[in-house]
Amino acid sequence: MGDMNGIDGISMQRISSFIKSYIQDDEGLLGDIYQKAVADRVPVMRKETRELLKTQLIMKKPKDVLEIGTAVGYSSLFMSKYLDESGKIATLELDEERVKIARANIDALGKTDVITVLQGDAYETLKTLQSDAYDFAFVDAAKGQYINYYPDVMRVVKSGGVIISDNVLQDGDVLESHYTVDKRNRTIHDRMREYLYTITHDDKLDTAILSVGDGVAISIKR
Ligand SMILES: C[S@@+](CC[C@H](N)C(=O)[O-])C[C@H]1O[C@@H](n2cnc3c(N)ncnc32)[C@H](O)[C@@H]1O
């Protein structure tokens, strides 16, 4: 009974606000880029997700990072602080306007040698990438596409590599029944469930799904 009176009685929102109250903001230009993205309603990763990502990067010290979903470059710039000395990031973005802003932000922070933005549909761009080339992947683009990206993400990530997938709980929508979800969101809902099933049942992966931010899955390729 003790447990039932504990976390069950506190809303996730309160837990999230409590956790966020301990998180420090980014300093300098990176902090400005984050604030501007939020003000302009550009989707950027949540602060709790960012902190989790940071710990994974520090543990892995990756040399080659693949990101799907650049937006304005915030997450790439954040990740670039925690790479191996010779580390590089390739980040994929469809939207031309966002690519321009991301490249300008990357330039402003002097990271053009470290971060390369590849413009185009990630599904197509992924096919052009070398196999076994990345030791860390951050999947943060169109949620309905994760299941389609999956075969190529598995192909390009090395054995022992880490795959972090963001927004896998879709603000709780993914927990609901197919029929109670808004009709236009049903395809995304079904595809995300299929993705979660795949990454937790593929014998080439070890995966943990966490209710951090909007839901994060951490997978390690065996
Ligand atoms: C959640 S945002 C990425 C946020 C970013 N990772 C951050 O935290 O700063 C998702 C991005 O994926 C992009 N996107 C959506 N569909 C895509 C596709 N098919 N190929 C490449 N990028 C896509 C969107 O334009 C959007 O900028």
The ligand as an SDF file (V2000), in Angstrom:
LIG
                    3D

 27 29  0  0  0  0  0  0  0  0999 V2000
   11.6830   17.3250  -32.8840 C   0  0  0  0  0  0  0  0  0  0  0  0
   12.4420   18.1990  -34.2110 S   0  0  0  0  0  0  0  0  0  0  0  0
   14.1600   17.9510  -33.9140 C   0  0  0  0  0  0  0  0  0  0  0  0
   14.6690   18.6810  -32.7130 C   0  0  0  0  0  0  0  0  0  0  0  0
   16.1600   18.6570  -32.5360 C   0  0  0  0  0  0  0  0  0  0  0  0
   16.6770   17.3070  -32.5320 N   0  0  0  0  0  0  0  0  0  0  0  0
   16.5210   19.3460  -31.2300 C   0  0  0  0  0  0  0  0  0  0  0  0
   16.2850   18.7520  -30.1550 O   0  0  0  0  0  0  0  0  0  0  0  0
   17.0640   20.4680  -31.2780 O   0  0  0  0  0  0  0  0  0  0  0  0
   12.1360   17.1570  -35.5820 C   0  0  0  0  0  0  0  0  0  0  0  0
   12.7010   17.6530  -36.8880 C   0  0  0  0  0  0  0  0  0  0  0  0
   12.5940   16.5960  -37.8390 O   0  0  0  0  0  0  0  0  0  0  0  0
   12.3760   17.1860  -39.0920 C   0  0  0  0  0  0  0  0  0  0  0  0
   11.8010   16.1690  -39.9970 N   0  0  0  0  0  0  0  0  0  0  0  0
   10.5000   15.7670  -40.0940 C   0  0  0  0  0  0  0  0  0  0  0  0
   10.3770   14.8450  -41.0600 N   0  0  0  0  0  0  0  0  0  0  0  0
   11.6050   14.6410  -41.5670 C   0  0  0  0  0  0  0  0  0  0  0  0
   12.0950   13.8110  -42.5970 C   0  0  0  0  0  0  0  0  0  0  0  0
   11.2990   13.0040  -43.2700 N   0  0  0  0  0  0  0  0  0  0  0  0
   13.4150   13.8670  -42.8720 N   0  0  0  0  0  0  0  0  0  0  0  0
   14.2410   14.6880  -42.1780 C   0  0  0  0  0  0  0  0  0  0  0  0
   13.8210   15.4910  -41.2000 N   0  0  0  0  0  0  0  0  0  0  0  0
   12.5200   15.4850  -40.9010 C   0  0  0  0  0  0  0  0  0  0  0  0
   11.4230   18.3460  -38.8030 C   0  0  0  0  0  0  0  0  0  0  0  0
   11.4690   19.3150  -39.8460 O   0  0  0  0  0  0  0  0  0  0  0  0
   11.9430   18.8550  -37.4680 C   0  0  0  0  0  0  0  0  0  0  0  0
   12.8210   19.9430  -37.6340 O   0  0  0  0  0  0  0  0  0  0  0  0
  1  2  1  0
  2  3  1  0
  2 10  1  0
  3  4  1  0
  4  5  1  0
  5  6  1  0
  5  7  1  0
  7  8  2  0
  7  9  1  0
 10 11  1  0
 11 12  1  0
 11 26  1  0
 12 13  1  0
 13 14  1  0
 13 24  1  0
 14 15  1  0
 14 23  1  0
 15 16  2  0
 16 17  1  0
 17 18  1  0
 17 23  2  0
 18 19  1  0
 18 20  2  0
 20 21  1  0
 21 22  2  0
 22 23  1  0
 24 25  1  0
 24 26  1  0
 26 27  1  0
M  CHG  2   2   1   9  -1
M  END
$$$$
